[in-house]
Amino acid sequence: DTWVPKIMRHEKYTGHMIQMNGSAQLTLENIVIDGNKDKFSTNGGVSGSIIYNSSSVSVVNVNSGAVLQNNRIYSNHGAGIYNYGIVNISGGSILGNEIYSSGYGAGIYNQRTINMTSGHIDDNKMYSMSSNYSGAGVCNTGTFEFSGGTIAGNSMEKMSSTIYGVALYNGGVLNMSGSAAI
């Protein structure tokens, strides 16, 4: 087995684990970033994403072996990635992230650009939503170029209102081709 570094959210830290601003660039490969969800309540606590990409020109590359997992947030968007910039997914995974109470896109909330050629956005969940909420896997209101990879096993539970797009909600531009699978 090959050793893979792991970054784990501290149980007293509730903000974004990584925040991108300006023209910043980040490439993740062969690393696990874990939101440590079992240390946090389902009725408050964490409000920050694993990655918050807050600039229209900042770039995040989630490459082979990169895993963004197990982040549980309360009343916010994008437990895995909250994106206003550019996200390229090529072999990376966004897995097992959760939103409680209200929010969009437990895996990814996208308002700008995602390019996905391979990888996984799987097993993300939304719970106890009291209004109309969307996209446990991906909520896209920007542009999503989806040419490979999977969006699978995402779910919504205990909803008291209308559900839109459990795997993927598209309110923007979605171009799906190649080996992309939902």
Backbone torsions as a table, in degrees:
resi	resn	phi	psi	omega
1	ASP	NA	144.9	176.8
2	THR	-96.2	134.2	177.7
3	TRP	-70.8	134.8	177.9
4	VAL	-122.0	124.6	178.9
5	PRO	-63.9	149.3	-178.8
6	LYS	-133.5	130.6	174.0
7	ILE	-107.1	126.5	-176.1
8	MET	-119.8	133.9	176.1
9	ARG	-62.0	131.9	174.5
10	HIS	-71.3	143.1	-174.5
11	GLU	-66.2	-9.1	176.5
12	LYS	-106.7	0.3	-179.5
13	TYR	-102.8	126.8	-174.3
14	THR	-119.3	-1.3	-179.1
15	GLY	-86.5	-168.4	178.1
16	HIS	-65.2	136.7	179.3
17	MET	-73.6	-39.6	176.0
18	ILE	-134.6	127.9	177.4
19	GLN	-120.4	128.2	-179.3
20	MET	-105.1	131.4	179.1
21	ASN	-132.2	162.4	175.2
22	GLY	56.7	-135.7	-178.6
23	SER	-101.1	31.0	-179.0
24	ALA	-63.0	151.4	175.1
25	GLN	-131.7	140.0	179.5
26	LEU	-136.9	129.2	174.3
27	THR	-119.8	124.5	178.6
28	LEU	-111.3	131.7	178.4
29	GLU	-153.6	134.0	178.8
30	ASN	53.0	52.6	178.8
31	ILE	-150.0	146.8	175.6
32	VAL	-112.3	129.1	173.6
33	ILE	-117.4	116.0	-168.5
34	ASP	-116.1	126.6	179.9
35	GLY	-77.1	-4.4	174.1
36	ASN	57.8	42.5	-170.5
37	LYS	-58.3	-28.2	-177.9
38	ASP	-67.8	-13.3	178.7
39	LYS	-89.9	-1.5	-173.9
40	PHE	-123.7	146.3	-179.8
41	SER	-66.9	159.3	174.5
42	THR	-91.1	0.2	-179.5
43	ASN	-127.2	49.2	177.9
44	GLY	135.5	175.8	178.0
45	GLY	112.9	-110.0	-173.1
46	VAL	-71.7	133.5	174.1
47	SER	-119.5	-7.9	-173.0
48	GLY	-99.6	144.1	176.6
49	SER	-72.8	166.5	169.2
50	ILE	-66.4	-48.7	175.2
51	ILE	-126.8	125.6	174.1
52	TYR	-112.5	106.2	-178.1
53	ASN	-98.3	95.5	-165.4
54	SER	-96.9	-0.4	-178.3
55	SER	-117.7	142.8	-178.0
56	SER	-66.3	-15.8	-179.0
57	VAL	-112.5	-0.7	177.5
58	SER	-79.8	147.1	-172.5
59	VAL	-124.4	131.4	173.9
60	VAL	-118.6	126.0	176.0
61	ASN	-110.7	118.8	179.0
62	VAL	-107.1	94.2	-172.0
63	ASN	-97.0	-175.7	-176.6
64	SER	-50.6	131.3	177.5
65	GLY	82.7	-5.8	176.5
66	ALA	-83.9	130.2	-179.0
67	VAL	-130.1	124.4	175.0
68	LEU	-109.8	110.7	-167.9
69	GLN	-141.7	159.8	166.2
70	ASN	57.6	41.1	174.5
71	ASN	-101.8	129.2	179.1
72	ARG	-115.4	116.9	179.1
73	ILE	-118.4	162.6	-177.1
74	TYR	-124.0	122.4	175.2
75	SER	54.5	52.8	174.6
76	ASN	-154.3	-177.8	-176.9
77	HIS	-112.8	153.3	170.5
78	GLY	62.5	68.2	179.4
79	ALA	-61.6	-38.9	176.2
80	GLY	-79.4	-64.4	179.0
81	ILE	-134.9	130.2	171.9
82	TYR	-110.0	111.1	-167.8
83	ASN	-118.4	122.7	168.3
84	TYR	-111.9	-1.0	-175.0
85	GLY	-116.3	-128.5	-178.3
86	ILE	-123.3	127.1	175.4
87	VAL	-123.0	125.8	175.7
88	ASN	-112.4	122.1	179.0
89	ILE	-112.6	116.2	-179.3
90	SER	-135.8	80.1	178.1
91	GLY	98.7	-8.1	179.7
92	GLY	-84.1	172.4	-176.9
93	SER	-134.1	141.0	173.1
94	ILE	-120.4	108.3	-166.5
95	LEU	-132.4	139.4	166.9
96	GLY	63.4	29.7	176.9
97	ASN	-90.7	155.1	-173.1
98	GLU	-139.1	147.4	170.9
99	ILE	-124.7	132.9	175.7
100	TYR	-113.4	146.7	174.1
101	SER	78.4	-67.5	179.3
102	SER	-155.9	150.6	179.1
103	GLY	150.6	175.5	179.9
104	TYR	-128.2	143.9	170.6
105	GLY	63.5	77.0	179.3
106	ALA	-61.9	-38.6	175.9
107	GLY	-77.2	-62.5	179.4
108	ILE	-140.1	133.4	167.6
109	TYR	-109.8	114.7	-174.1
110	ASN	-115.5	125.7	174.2
111	GLN	-116.7	2.5	-178.1
112	ARG	-131.7	-94.0	-174.0
113	THR	-139.7	128.0	168.9
114	ILE	-122.3	133.4	170.9
115	ASN	-119.3	114.6	-178.9
116	MET	-120.8	116.4	-179.7
117	THR	-106.0	-23.9	175.6
118	SER	-166.6	165.6	-179.4
119	GLY	119.9	-168.8	-173.2
120	HIS	-140.4	138.0	168.8
121	ILE	-124.5	89.4	-167.5
122	ASP	-129.4	149.7	168.9
123	ASP	59.9	32.1	173.9
124	ASN	-90.2	149.6	-171.8
125	LYS	-136.9	150.7	171.9
126	MET	-124.9	135.4	-175.2
127	TYR	-126.9	148.1	168.1
128	SER	51.4	46.8	179.1
129	MET	-82.4	132.1	-175.7
130	SER	-103.9	6.1	-180.0
131	SER	-143.8	-168.4	-179.1
132	ASN	-81.0	109.2	-177.8
133	TYR	-127.7	158.9	-164.3
134	SER	-138.8	147.4	165.0
135	GLY	68.8	74.4	176.6
136	ALA	-62.6	-37.1	175.7
137	GLY	-79.5	-63.6	-179.9
138	VAL	-138.4	133.1	167.8
139	CYS	-112.4	111.6	-175.3
140	ASN	-111.6	118.8	171.1
141	THR	-118.9	7.0	177.3
142	GLY	-111.9	-127.2	177.9
143	THR	-121.1	128.6	179.5
144	PHE	-124.3	107.7	174.6
145	GLU	-94.0	105.7	-171.2
146	PHE	-117.4	95.4	-175.5
147	SER	-111.2	-3.8	178.7
148	GLY	-172.0	159.1	-178.9
149	GLY	103.2	-175.2	-177.5
150	THR	-131.4	150.3	167.5
151	ILE	-125.0	106.1	-170.7
152	ALA	-146.8	152.5	172.0
153	GLY	70.1	14.0	178.3
154	ASN	-80.2	152.0	-174.4
155	SER	-151.0	162.4	173.9
156	MET	-129.7	134.3	-177.5
157	GLU	-133.3	150.7	176.2
158	LYS	55.8	42.2	179.4
159	MET	-82.7	138.0	178.6
160	SER	-109.4	13.1	180.0
161	SER	-147.7	-163.3	-175.1
162	THR	-74.9	139.1	178.6
163	ILE	-107.1	132.8	176.2
164	TYR	-123.2	119.7	171.3
165	GLY	60.1	76.1	-178.7
166	VAL	-60.1	-51.2	178.6
167	ALA	-74.1	-50.9	-175.7
168	LEU	-148.2	129.6	171.5
169	TYR	-110.6	128.9	179.4
170	ASN	-118.5	116.2	174.1
171	GLY	-119.7	16.1	-178.9
172	GLY	-132.6	-129.1	179.2
173	VAL	-112.4	124.4	176.9
174	LEU	-123.9	120.7	173.7
175	ASN	-116.2	109.8	-176.5
176	MET	-112.4	129.0	-177.4
177	SER	-155.0	-177.8	174.0
178	GLY	60.4	-132.4	-176.7
179	SER	-97.5	15.7	178.3
180	ALA	-60.1	136.7	-177.6
181	ALA	-141.3	137.1	175.0
182	ILE	-118.6	NA	NA
